[in-house]
Amino acid sequence: RSRYRGGKVGPVQASLAKRLAEVDPGRVVRHKERLPYVIVAMPGQSFRLRDGVLTPLELLEQWDSYSINAEYYTIKHVNAALQRCFGLPPFKISVQAWYNSCPKPRKRIHHWPTSRSAVSSMISSFFGSDTCAICSNRCKSTGSSRVVVCKDCKVDSLTVASTAVDKLKRMQQQA
């Protein structure tokens, strides 16, 4: 559908179809045709959902640049399914209230600085602050790598490799 009542944008699939049609004019999405999409996490506190919509192929091509928006899928899909099960008698449990009361993880891999002053208005101030995957100290990243190892840990590559393998084993056993 090309237009919505009141000049609205429509669902996320509509914005994705519009973007795909701009790239390839021959790609026409027909009425009631399903369009596969993935919602990815965007940096910052809040964002419009349609800005984080990608096709699965786009996500696979740029896997290092994006991560799936787990909070969106948890709230909209998992919690909704649980509410349909546990919201019925005899349970009558509010899954949304339970989810809101649960503690959420606060560890951030990438630190996106927010500045209220114009002192650090350079674009370079928004990139490069990361946490070392081995010792968890803050350090500067190089390139677009998702895993960062600080200079102190890079000195002994054998210890770094064994520590990384041990951490990976522990995380896999916990999952």
C-alpha positions in Angstrom: 0.0 0.0 0.0 1.5 3.3 -1.0 -0.6 5.6 1.2 -2.2 5.4 4.6 -5.0 7.5 5.9 -4.0 10.8 7.6 -0.5 10.7 6.0 0.7 8.1 8.5 3.7 5.9 7.7 2.1 2.5 8.5 3.6 -0.6 9.9 7.3 -1.4 9.9 6.8 -3.7 6.9 5.5 -0.7 4.9 8.6 1.4 5.7 10.8 -1.5 4.7 8.9 -2.1 1.5 9.2 1.6 0.6 12.9 1.6 1.3 13.4 -1.6 -0.8 11.4 0.0 -3.7 13.6 3.1 -3.6 16.7 0.9 -3.9 15.2 -1.4 -6.6 12.2 0.1 -8.5 11.5 -3.3 -10.0 10.9 -4.8 -6.6 7.2 -4.3 -6.0 5.6 -5.7 -2.8 2.1 -7.0 -3.7 -1.0 -6.7 -1.6 -0.9 -9.2 1.4 2.6 -10.3 0.5 4.7 -11.1 3.6 8.0 -9.3 3.9 10.6 -10.9 6.2 12.2 -8.4 8.6 14.3 -8.1 11.7 14.3 -5.4 14.3 17.8 -4.4 15.3 19.0 -2.4 18.3 19.9 1.2 17.6 22.3 3.3 19.8 20.7 5.8 22.1 17.9 5.9 24.6 14.9 6.0 22.2 14.5 5.4 18.5 11.7 4.9 16.1 11.0 1.3 15.4 10.9 1.7 11.7 14.5 3.1 11.7 15.7 -0.3 13.0 14.1 -2.5 10.4 16.3 -4.7 8.2 15.8 -7.7 5.9 17.4 -10.9 7.2 20.0 -10.7 4.3 20.9 -7.1 5.2 21.5 -8.2 8.8 23.7 -11.2 7.7 25.7 -9.0 5.3 26.5 -6.4 8.1 26.5 -8.8 11.1 29.3 -6.9 12.9 27.4 -3.5 12.7 24.1 -4.6 14.2 22.6 -6.6 17.1 19.1 -7.9 17.3 16.8 -5.8 19.5 16.2 -8.5 22.2 14.1 -6.2 24.4 11.6 -5.6 21.5 11.2 -9.3 20.9 11.0 -10.1 24.6 8.2 -7.6 25.2 6.2 -7.9 22.0 6.5 -11.7 21.4 7.6 -13.7 24.4 5.7 -11.8 27.0 2.6 -11.8 24.8 2.7 -15.5 24.4 3.3 -16.0 28.2 0.4 -13.6 28.9 -2.0 -15.7 26.8 -1.0 -18.8 28.8 -0.7 -17.4 32.4 -3.4 -14.7 32.1 -6.2 -17.3 32.1 -7.9 -18.6 35.2 -6.7 -20.1 37.7 -3.4 -18.2 37.3 -4.4 -14.7 36.2 -0.8 -13.5 36.3 0.2 -10.2 34.8 3.3 -11.0 32.8 4.1 -7.4 32.0 4.1 -6.4 35.7 6.3 -9.4 36.4 8.7 -8.4 33.6 8.8 -4.8 34.8 9.7 -5.9 38.3 12.6 -8.2 37.2 16.1 -6.8 37.3 17.5 -6.0 33.8 21.2 -6.4 32.9 23.0 -3.1 32.9 26.3 -4.0 31.4 26.9 -2.2 28.1 29.5 -3.4 25.6 29.6 -0.1 23.7 29.5 3.2 25.6 27.7 5.9 23.6 28.5 9.2 25.3 25.8 11.7 25.7 27.1 15.3 26.1 25.0 18.3 27.1 27.8 20.7 26.5 29.2 21.6 23.1 32.8 20.8 24.3 32.8 17.3 22.7 30.9 17.9 19.5 33.4 16.0 17.4 32.1 12.8 15.8 35.1 10.9 17.1 33.9 11.4 20.7 31.0 9.1 19.9 33.1 6.1 19.0 36.0 4.1 20.5 35.1 3.8 24.2 34.8 0.1 25.0 35.3 -2.5 27.6 38.1 -5.1 27.4 36.7 -8.6 26.9 39.4 -10.2 29.0 40.0 -7.9 32.1 36.8 -5.7 31.8 38.8 -2.5 32.0 37.8 0.5 29.8 40.0 1.0 26.8 40.0 2.5 23.3 38.9 0.3 20.4 40.5 0.1 17.0 38.4 -0.4 13.9 34.9 -1.7 13.9 35.5 -4.9 15.9 32.8 -6.0 18.3 35.4 -7.7 20.7 38.0 -5.4 22.2 41.2 -6.4 24.0 43.2 -3.7 25.7 47.0 -3.1 25.2 47.9 -4.7 28.5 46.1 -7.9 27.6 47.5 -8.0 24.1 51.0 -8.3 25.4 50.7 -12.0 26.2 48.6 -13.5 23.4 48.8 -17.1 24.7 47.2 -16.0 28.0 44.6 -14.0 26.2 43.6 -16.9 24.0 43.3 -19.3 26.9 41.4 -16.8 29.0 39.0 -16.1 26.1 38.4 -19.9 25.6 37.8 -20.4 29.3 35.3 -17.5 29.4 33.5 -18.8 26.3 33.2 -22.3 27.9 31.8 -20.8 31.1 29.2 -18.7 29.2 28.2 -21.8 27.1 27.7 -23.9 30.2 25.6 -21.2 31.9 23.4 -20.8 28.8 
